[in-house]
Amino acid sequence: MKKTIFITGASSGIGRETAKYFSEKGWNVAASMRSPEKEEELKAIEGIRIYKLDVTRKEDLNTIVATIQADFPTIDVLFNNAGYGAVGAFEKSSPDEVKQQFDVNVFGVMDLTREFLPVFREQGHGMIINTSSVIGRFTVPLYTLYCSSKWALEGFSEALQYELKPFNIQVKIIEPAAIKTDFHGRSLQVFENKEVQGYDELEDRILAGMKKRNEKAPGPEVVAKTVFQAATDGKNKLRYPTGKGAKAILLARKLMPTSWFNKIVFKQQLEKQ
Ligand SMILES: NC(=O)c1ccc[n+]([C@@H]2O[C@H](COP(=O)([O-])OP(=O)(O)OC[C@H]3O[C@@H](n4cnc5c(N)ncnc54)[C@H](OP(=O)(O)O)[C@@H]3O)[C@@H](O)[C@H]2O)c1
């Protein structure tokens, strides 16, 4: 029987590429997005069905699982991919901006996962794949909210795996390095509080460097392949670093004293690209 993956944030980047890749590999794909009326390419691909889902909207979350169940005999993988970056000096952020970052990157994942668990338990199997980042395991300057949201996701995923194991439900984490998508364009929200001064030079240097690195980064196909590997390798493995330099930097993070590692990261972030 054909397997089914449910994907959030499939309108662009990693989510869109993963939808296409799984479909090419013969899977049923339930691709969800906030504005399905704008979608054309995925709608034309056989085996992909489109659903409306904003991960912060209770109305969407409460009905999505029943809708998918009506269309597919099983749901094998939930791929929590939707996310964005709220960046800039923390002092410039508002409580609403903090809340929104966590609503999408953390609480959206938790709320959707809770909806899928009864189905996974009843069918006797399932897999949850969460999209973190390499900076879900270390930090970079000016990414306080984004890093803390991804660190939260790492902790959530790692702890969740224990209680789900007896039900044959696996949890996996994808940790991309820089990937060329819309992330550093429309999915990057830079704090704009003009009343807070003193961070301009740091912001200019770091954010410009990040954007340049992103332009030179590999495309989302590399992550789609890693998601497929995570879904099909049959391994009892939690973390899947992916993209250029991801494994190397996480190895350095593991082996080096934190203060050395952080000094190198900060210096490297300040360097002109
Ligand atoms: N690109 C990178 O360098 C990189 C590195 C590490 C991790 N990641 C992670 O990878 C994931 C995908 O990002 P991407 O690189 O593919 O960027 P992207 O092309 O900008 O895609 C982000 C997706 O998230 C969706 N989204 C945002 N808020 C949403 C909400 N409230 N409900 C549902 N969907 C929502 C967007 O939908 P709309 O089209 O409606 O805006 C879009 O489909 C994110 O979790 C990101 O943190 C990316």
The ligand as an SDF file (V2000), in Angstrom:
LIG
                    3D

 48 52  0  0  0  0  0  0  0  0999 V2000
   16.3790   27.9870    4.5110 N   0  0  0  0  0  0  0  0  0  0  0  0
   17.2190   27.7990    5.5060 C   0  0  0  0  0  0  0  0  0  0  0  0
   18.3850   28.2530    5.4620 O   0  0  0  0  0  0  0  0  0  0  0  0
   16.7960   26.9930    6.7080 C   0  0  0  0  0  0  0  0  0  0  0  0
   17.7950   26.4970    7.5700 C   0  0  0  0  0  0  0  0  0  0  0  0
   17.4140   25.7860    8.7040 C   0  0  0  0  0  0  0  0  0  0  0  0
   16.0900   25.5370    8.9550 C   0  0  0  0  0  0  0  0  0  0  0  0
   15.1230   26.0110    8.1180 N   0  0  0  0  0  0  0  0  0  0  0  0
   13.7260   25.7280    8.4440 C   0  0  0  0  0  0  0  0  0  0  0  0
   13.1080   25.1070    7.3380 O   0  0  0  0  0  0  0  0  0  0  0  0
   11.6940   25.3150    7.3940 C   0  0  0  0  0  0  0  0  0  0  0  0
   11.1930   25.7240    6.0120 C   0  0  0  0  0  0  0  0  0  0  0  0
   11.7820   26.9630    5.6360 O   0  0  0  0  0  0  0  0  0  0  0  0
   12.2510   27.2680    4.1420 P   0  0  0  0  0  0  0  0  0  0  0  0
   13.7190   27.4530    4.1750 O   0  0  0  0  0  0  0  0  0  0  0  0
   11.6630   26.3020    3.2000 O   0  0  0  0  0  0  0  0  0  0  0  0
   11.6450   28.7390    3.9480 O   0  0  0  0  0  0  0  0  0  0  0  0
   10.3980   29.2420    3.0630 P   0  0  0  0  0  0  0  0  0  0  0  0
   10.6340   28.8870    1.6390 O   0  0  0  0  0  0  0  0  0  0  0  0
   10.2430   30.6650    3.3850 O   0  0  0  0  0  0  0  0  0  0  0  0
    9.1840   28.3910    3.6040 O   0  0  0  0  0  0  0  0  0  0  0  0
    8.5760   28.6510    4.8470 C   0  0  0  0  0  0  0  0  0  0  0  0
    7.2000   28.0200    4.8130 C   0  0  0  0  0  0  0  0  0  0  0  0
    6.5860   28.1400    6.1080 O   0  0  0  0  0  0  0  0  0  0  0  0
    5.2530   28.5520    5.8940 C   0  0  0  0  0  0  0  0  0  0  0  0
    4.6290   29.2010    7.0510 N   0  0  0  0  0  0  0  0  0  0  0  0
    5.0310   30.2960    7.7360 C   0  0  0  0  0  0  0  0  0  0  0  0
    4.1670   30.5710    8.7160 N   0  0  0  0  0  0  0  0  0  0  0  0
    3.1740   29.6460    8.6520 C   0  0  0  0  0  0  0  0  0  0  0  0
    1.9920   29.3840    9.3860 C   0  0  0  0  0  0  0  0  0  0  0  0
    1.5890   30.1700   10.3970 N   0  0  0  0  0  0  0  0  0  0  0  0
    1.2230   28.3050    9.0390 N   0  0  0  0  0  0  0  0  0  0  0  0
    1.5980   27.5030    8.0140 C   0  0  0  0  0  0  0  0  0  0  0  0
    2.6960   27.7140    7.2560 N   0  0  0  0  0  0  0  0  0  0  0  0
    3.4790   28.7690    7.5860 C   0  0  0  0  0  0  0  0  0  0  0  0
    5.3370   29.5050    4.7090 C   0  0  0  0  0  0  0  0  0  0  0  0
    4.0420   29.6630    4.1720 O   0  0  0  0  0  0  0  0  0  0  0  0
    3.5440   30.9650    3.3520 P   0  0  0  0  0  0  0  0  0  0  0  0
    3.9180   30.7110    1.9230 O   0  0  0  0  0  0  0  0  0  0  0  0
    2.0810   31.0170    3.5630 O   0  0  0  0  0  0  0  0  0  0  0  0
    4.2680   32.1540    3.9260 O   0  0  0  0  0  0  0  0  0  0  0  0
    6.2750   28.7070    3.8090 C   0  0  0  0  0  0  0  0  0  0  0  0
    5.5920   27.6980    3.1160 O   0  0  0  0  0  0  0  0  0  0  0  0
   11.4670   26.3490    8.4770 C   0  0  0  0  0  0  0  0  0  0  0  0
   11.0120   25.6930    9.6500 O   0  0  0  0  0  0  0  0  0  0  0  0
   12.8590   26.9380    8.7200 C   0  0  0  0  0  0  0  0  0  0  0  0
   13.0030   27.4100   10.0450 O   0  0  0  0  0  0  0  0  0  0  0  0
   15.4560   26.7240    7.0020 C   0  0  0  0  0  0  0  0  0  0  0  0
  1  2  1  0
  2  3  2  0
  2  4  1  0
  4  5  1  0
  4 48  2  0
  5  6  2  0
  6  7  1  0
  7  8  2  0
  8  9  1  0
  8 48  1  0
  9 10  1  0
  9 46  1  0
 10 11  1  0
 11 12  1  0
 11 44  1  0
 12 13  1  0
 13 14  1  0
 14 15  2  0
 14 16  1  0
 14 17  1  0
 17 18  1  0
 18 19  2  0
 18 20  1  0
 18 21  1  0
 21 22  1  0
 22 23  1  0
 23 24  1  0
 23 42  1  0
 24 25  1  0
 25 26  1  0
 25 36  1  0
 26 27  1  0
 26 35  1  0
 27 28  2  0
 28 29  1  0
 29 30  1  0
 29 35  2  0
 30 31  1  0
 30 32  2  0
 32 33  1  0
 33 34  2  0
 34 35  1  0
 36 37  1  0
 36 42  1  0
 37 38  1  0
 38 39  2  0
 38 40  1  0
 38 41  1  0
 42 43  1  0
 44 45  1  0
 44 46  1  0
 46 47  1  0
M  CHG  2   8   1  16  -1
M  END
$$$$
